Amino acid sequence: MTEPTPGVPLTVKLRLVSANSGRPRTGCMVSLWHCGGHGTAGRQAADPAGWVSFGSAFPEARAEHWPHVHFAVHSGGDGGVLHTAQLALPGDACAQAYCAAQRRRLDGMSIGRDGCFTGGWTLEIPSVTGDAARGLVATRTVGV
């Protein structure tokens, strides 16, 4: 990611696999950006095992939207979009990343009522490890 926003470090790791065979998808490009487009965007090629990794910061808590980042998978040859989705950050990770004032912004919010997730969200939640002091790591396998 370029021009990271201030806050708790967040590394986003995505593994691209074939939705049919489960084998790594190589030759694809992935772009990643924050909700609200805070100038944080990045694009990189999947490695031979299908992995990409973006360094950034945990997205800020915003009224009306559950904390998330967006990503798109592009074909390597023509750059066409193969898949677009979000990563909805789990509530326990938000509790670690946010100060009390930011956590209050989430009071009464529900991921199910966020317009970004009208098609469902259960498959868009990554596994998050780490801590706020050293940084959090969000990991997800994406079938393309």
N, C-alpha and C positions, 0 to 999 in steps of 0.2 A: 504494500500500500504506500502511496505517497502522501505527504503532508498529514501525518497522523494527528488525530484530535487528542487533546490532553486527557489524562485519566488513567485508569487501571490498564496495563498492557493486556492486549488480547491477540493471541495468535489463532488464526483460522486455518485448519488443515482439512482439506477435502480429498477424498480418494475417489477417482472416477473409475467406474467399472461398467462393463456391458450389462444392460438390463436383461439381455438374453442368456449370456453365458457366465457372467460374473467375473470374466477376465478383465484385467486392467485396460482402460481406454487410453491409449497413447496417441500423440499427435493432436490432441485437443488443447484449446486455449480456454482459460477461465478468467473472467473479470469479476471483481468483487467491489462493492461500494456500500457505504452506510446509508441507513434511512435518513432522509433529509439532505443527502448529497453534500456533506460538509467538506467537499473537495478531496475526500478520501476515496481514491479509486486505484485499482491496480489490475494488471493483466499479466498472466504468465502461462507458460506451457506446462502440461502435465509431464512428470518424469516417466521413465520406463515402467515404473510400478503403478502409474496412474495418479500420483500424489501432486498436489500444489499446497503451498503454505504461504499465508499472508500475515505480516506483522502489522498491528494497528493498535487501537485502543478500544476499550469497551464502549459501545455507543451510549450516548446520554439518554436519560429517561425523558421522554417527550409525552406531553398530554395527548391522549387519544390513540397512541400507538405503542404496542408492546415492543420492548427492545429487540431489535433484529438487524441483520445485515442481508443484503441482496447479493445474488451471484448469477452469472450466466455462463453456460458452457458453449463454446463456439467450435465448429469443425475446423480442423487445421488447414485444409485446402482453401476453401472459399470464405471462411470466416462466418458462415451462416450460424444462427443460433439453434442449438440442438435442445437446450433445456434452460429454463429460467426458474428460480425459486428463491426463497428466503431461508435464513437460519434463525428461528425464534429462540432466543436465549432463555434457558430455564430460570424459573423464579429463584432457586437457591443460588445460582450464579449471580443474578441481579442483586440479591441480598448481600453478597460478598463485595460486589463492585461499587455499590452506591452508598453514599453517605445518607444519613437519616432524611434530609430534605428531598433527595432524589427518590428514596424509597417511598416517601409519602405521595409522590406523583403516580405511583403504581397502585396506591390504595383504591380499591373499587374498580380497578381495571381488570379486564379479562382478555386473554388471548383470543378466546372464542368470539368476542365482540369487535375485534380489530379488523377493519376492512381489508387489510393486507392478507388475511388468512381466511377469507370466505370459502375457499375451496378445501379447507381443512388444514390442520397444523401438526398432527401427531407425527408425521414423517419428516417434519422440518425442524425438529428439535435435536441439536447435536449433543454429544456427550461433552461435558465441560469438566476439566480437571485443573488443578493448581490453586492458587490463592491470590488475594488482592495485592499482597506485598510483592510477590515475585512475578505475578502475571497469571492470567487464565488462558487455557488452551481449549478451543472448541473444535471437535473432530466429528466428521460425518462421512459416511460412504454414500456416494450418489450414483444411482443407476441411470445410465444414459443409453 
